[in-house]
């Protein structure tokens, strides 16, 4: 491709980061199923351990299969560098480990995946990291929650399961005013529908397990450094701006510039916490990303058709899908996700909690499981599963009330998807 032409998204999804294998000519990225890598000599080994040169040491820190995945995701999100880890939860933990100190706070929109609410509100307490909750639909609520201890703001681009389309630009303005980075979980949208960097995000995280892998066969997480935050400006982020004892006093922010956060997350977070992605999972997710544009458009088209059908069903009290013109987030979706509002949405059953439990037991084509973004259509009743660890009021605030059913609409014939829901609803 000529130097004058910038590759399109579909091309990057297939080619970014990948070259034919130098030694064998293999066109597909090989699975480098090895724990460690041979050094050229002692000087080469020393240079690698001193961060004086880039290369492979040990698969816990990096691996050639993982490196292709990282380059591809950085290209798709428009970032300067990326880091693949074992899961979406691992990505969040490594990001906060890089930013936080004991006693520090971060502000998060409360409309989040239930596992993230639990991780932020409970598990992180053991590190003496503390979350303050804001309302994702109100950017001013983030400003009100900020204190001198605040180190970051965290939101989901499209909230799971509530379907809220976050006004990223408005929240980014609050983060910039406060001098803290904005972290955006872009799992539900993927960079095909939305690039948070374009609206002010500084760090992007993903559960690769969902749409990016897309086939329900591998777990992984991703951290993308947008290269937009000045880590040296305030001294509030010593992992990046202060001399690092692990590397003989090197200041990572000075040495690595606009990808210093990604380096710090790798050599301080991933190195010491250890949530490494396996080469096999990296390979499977890479393969999934190659078809991401095609799959995401079909997910969106099918989800819209299913949502429209559900709005007229007599056992359904409401449908919350931002692709519907009467939805409160419709205009936000048109602004941030003009290609489609995604493949996940919720609806309410008139029969409440018991009806939700009954419905998930009656479907045949849909799979009842705790995942989203699969090629297959998936269904879950969050109040009895993914969000059951939360108190009733917390579940309601997260968009997972008793009557809520979440659908992840797959790639099957949309007529078959609707027919399955129809027979299951009639049986409730």
Buried (B, 14 or more C-beta within 10 A) or exposed (E): EEEEEEEEBBBBBBBBBBEEBEEEEEEEBBBBEBEEBEBEEEEBBEBBEEBEEEEBBBBBBBBBBBBBBBBBBBBBBBBBBBBBBBBBBBBBBBBBBBBBBEEBBBBBBBBBBBBBBBBBBEEBEEBEBBBBBBBBBBBEBBBEBBEEBBBBBBBBBBBBBBBBBBBBBBBBBBBBEBEBBBBBBBBBBBBBBBBBBBBBBBBBBBBBBBBBBBBBBBBBBBBBBBBBBEBBEEEBBEBBBBEBEEBEEBBBBEEBEBBBBBBBBBBBBBBEBEBBBBBEBBBBBBBBBBBBBEBBBBBBBBBBBBBBBBEEBEBBEEBBBBBBEEBEBBEBBBBBBEBBBBBBBBBBBEBBBEBBBBBBEBBEBBBBBEBBBBBBBBBBBBBBBBBEEBEEEBBBBBBBBBBBBBBBBBBBEBEEBBEBBEEBBEEB
